[in-house]
């Protein structure tokens, strides 16, 4: 009956996740997966307790057999950007933003997760984990942009509404994952697991029509035809898959180690945004690696310390990692370039210019009694946006670096468990020059709150 109930939930959860704008904490990945993991700032993959831990390490299926987990989080980001006055204000080929000082709309989002595992034999188990991970959402209402439509020609500078002169601007990226997992032990202290990761994502962009002249489509037409797959095409869906492998090693009664690698998830292209993303709308999900070590200095007191590290290869995905400077080699950029492939949508098209990101996490767990457990954590990772890439990243200001977390679990009289996690991502800002107007500075910042609840049972 429990498995049937979870099957009924899958379609509903998929719809909620894929149509809900998600959050950006470590780049556009979440700071953790699962309520207990989030309460420790993403640390603790070496001490799995709930089946959602499968999403962090497939080997966790063996440690959580016979359990089910259902949760939901409420996430609230605060995002804003400011641009300074320009000395040339749209003249001499410049594209000037504002000056604007705008705060993004849409500040409350909901996202669920579900997971379960089942023992096949004394040495093996299967499981699933369904969750949202990654995502970005901005809605910039108001503001202006100024540019000269014919450069040194007779037409005057135009000032148009919107961050990029195309009215309200912003993006919405949502992602949902389903891990189907098999795990097996290889001795008393070692286990491994493997997952097939199925992924779906939805994307929408609006208000970026002013970049039509920088697209491969426009350049290939000799400047006579404008692209139709750049902006304001509503949400489009993309589907793909990849793999995940992990191990769990019990070093002693007081120490355990885990490591997990998720491959790049190869996704179908966003055809409706083929003129925006490099490689004609390609937007794969980058690979990442996690490793964690947990110490239990005195098991009688239920105290555990976890130290984890996570690395994500954002730069390997061209739409995310390619720098905005690529666009200036496009023939229609007015810089004397001849590389059509460097135009938006091209094989080497401009992107968001993100660096890879490494995050360090520390968490502590304390069982104060048989039915009450407390958790806290802190993580730090240098945000992935260089100062040279601020212009496009107004759309995706993933700036947080430090996360402080807290949570608890309570075992009820029924034996079922209720868990809660709180997270605050400290405000962090990034500043740099406007790539299309070097006399203007752009600054954006973000801070975030999240609360998550989950319910676990057998």
Helices and strands as residue ranges (DSSP letters): H 2-18, H 35-39, G 51-55, G 58-64, E 68-83, E 95-97, E 101-103, E 109-119, E 124-137, E 144-148, E 157-161, E 170-185, E 190-206, G 209-214, H 216-220, E 236-252, E 255-262, E 266-267, G 271-273, H 278-281, E 288-298, G 299-301, E 303-312, G 314-316, H 318-321, G 324-329, G 331-333, G 340-342, E 357-369, E 372-381, G 387-389, H 390-393, E 402-411, E 417-434, E 437-457
